[in-house]
Amino acid sequence: MNLHPLRRPNILVMHQDPILCAGLVAALRQEAAFEVFVHAVDSLGPDGPRMDAIIADYDSAMQLVEDATRRNGPLGTARILALTSNDRE
């Protein structure tokens, strides 16, 4: 029997469109299964919680991929979902 509760997945939302960002955060926070963090609002230093998933705009997502290949910090192993309005990206 597992006596320790399972850790809720950490999701970081970092999108440049403030309305889209607020909507994503509001929708995700309705689910108790996730711990939701907002980039530039929640203080996430190098010793912060590990992110399991990141929802970002295309430019931020590409920067995250580059950074993750260089170091293994709190964002290093996260899965990244890029949301963009450009259908070519």
N, C-alpha and C positions, 0 to 999 in steps of 0.2 A: 504494500500500500504506500502511495506517495503522500507524505505528510506535508510537503512543501507546496504552496500554491504555485501554479504556473505563472511565469512573468508575462505581462501583457506586452505585445509587440509595440515598439516605439516607432512612431511615424513623424517625420519632419516635413512640414509644408513650407516650401520656399519658392513662391511664384511672384513675379514682378507686378502682375495685375492685382491690385488690392481687393477688388470685388470678388474675383475668382478665388483668391487666397482665403478671404473671409468665408465664402460659401463652402469651400472644401473643409476648412477647419470646423465650421458649424456642423456640417454633415457628419464628419468623422467623430466629433465629440459626442454625438448622440448615441454612439455605440460604446458600450462599456468595455468592449474587448480590446480597445486601442488606447495607448497613451499618446496624445497628440502634442507636438511641439511646433512653434512657429518661429521661423528664421528671423533674426533681428528683433524679436520680442522676448523670447525665452533665452536666458543666458546659457549657452552651450559651449563651454570651454573644452580644451583637449581632454580633461578628466571627466567630462560630462557623460551622460548615458549613451550607450551604443545605439545607433539608429538601425532598425531592421528594414525600413523602407523610407524613401524620400520621394515626394511629389514636387516636381520643379518645372519651371519653364525651360525651354530648349537650351538657351544659353547657359543657365545655371547648371543644368544637368550635364552638359558637356564639360564644364569646368570641374564638376564633382568627379566625373570619370577620370579626368586627367590627374586630379589631386589624389584620388584613391589608388592610382597605380604607383604614385610616388611614396606614399606612406600608409600605414595601417592605423589610422586614428579612429575616433568614434564613428566616422562615416565610411571607413574603409571597406566594410563588408556589406553595406546596405544595398538593397535592390533599388534601382532608380526608375521612376515613371516620369517621363517628360510629357507635359501637356503643352501643345502649341496650336496656334490658329493657322499656321502655315502648313498646308497639306504636302509640301515638298520635303519637309524636315522629318 
